[in-house]
Amino acid sequence: MSFNVVSLFAGAGGSSTGYVMAGGKVKLAVEWDDNAVATYKANYPNTPIYHGDVCQLSVEEILKTIGLKSSELDILDGSPPCQGFSTAGKRDFCDTRNQLFKEYVRILRGLQPKVFVMENVSGMVKGKMKLIFAEILKELKESGYQVKAKLMNAQYYGVPQSRQRMIFIGVRNDLNIAPSHPNPQSNIITVGDALQGLKDIGEIVYPEGKAKTIGLLLKPWQDGSDITKGSSFGLKKLDMNKPSRTITKTVRKSMCGHLHPLENRFMTINELKRLHTFPDNYIFLGKFEEKWARIGNSVPPFLMKAIAEHIDNNILKQCIDK
């Protein structure tokens, strides 16, 4: 028996792919970015998608679309934009993007799903951002849920990438089941392991200008700051014998991005799909930079698969048995 999901801030479908891999069915995806929506539709043409501002989406419209009543949905999923929390950004406490979680909470309180999953970056528990973390936790608990938050690193769940994220899991109070997270499931998978058997590496893009010069000097696992004496030059050369560094949303030919371990070129989109655990046949649309951004902004499917399988086995199926 499959479980059903509504995915807010769905992006290009990283979370959705994980849920589908775990046997779930996404009843509705919500996303505003044009390229992300086009990418999502290309891979999931039969999944309803709300293309617009989540602030304008009513609970009533969601319930009508998914054909369920309040409290009947199994999982509400969402990754509110995290740039304001990220250690890679300015971590501005007043960043308006940090307030979008309130829209998630509004919909959570209206839908009253059995379980919710909310993903965000690890930076939200560092420094002054702990105040926002505490506010988020308070709001989620006051929505009628037992809540547990845990930092999870995707590299321990079959993802060949060191990517640490905060995962909130909540279980509705009336179900009387404590929320929990999956234990680490796999050994570290290296870049070399991940790229094995990849026959079509796809379009090759080379660094330009100063980035090309720095790229030639970098050894595996070094980044641009090692060459430019502390500069924020964002080039990172991967190592075949280690997992990938965290794939971020931004690549610039003259400044930043992940370089191939053995060649002075950027990782291709097909290679990034392997490092992020998207299927080889997953479609990404647009320019090289747009495809890279869709991957860098997404939840690795294997990470969400592990979370979804754990929730299905330890929470949803326990509800049926009661």
Buried (B, 14 or more C-beta within 10 A) or exposed (E): EEBBBBBBBBBBBBBBBBBBBBEBEBBBBBBBBEBBBBBBBBBBEEBBBBBEEBEEBEBEEBBEBBEBEBEBBBBBBBBBBBBBBBEBBEBBEEBEBBEBBBBBBBBBBBBBBBBBBBBBBBBBBEEEBEEBBEEBBEBBEEBEBBBBBEEBBBBBBBBBBBBEBBBBBBBBEEBEBEBBBBEEEEEBBBBBBBBEEBEEBBEEBEBEEBBBEBBEBBEBBBBBBBBBEEEEBBBBBBBBEBBBBBBBBBBBBEBBBBBBBEEBBBBBBBBBBBBBBBEEEBBBBBEBBBBBBBBBBBBBBBBBBBBBBBBBEBBBEBBEEE
